[in-house]
């Protein structure tokens, strides 16, 4: 995580401005629209998958859910995909962060 953030800062603060120094700005509007569409779809999936695998289940207790790191039941494994996708989406958010 720290290596990705350090690399991101290097690109945004050093390499990017130097690269664009003598260039006209790129037209990235179509890319931004596609990116935004992907982000909306991804976050909608994360939300609905998390909701279906947790809050909507009768065994799930929102105020105090028991945590067992050795629990590999299908019910708990169903939360892994949305959790990992959320983690990955935070890296994708770096693409949308201006300097």
Secondary structure, 3 states (H helix, E strand, C coil): CHHHHHHHHHHHHHHHHHHCCCCCCCCCHHHHHHHHHHHHHHHHHHHHHHHHHCCCCCCCCCCCCCCCCCCCCHHHHHHHHHHHHHHHHHHHHHHHCCC
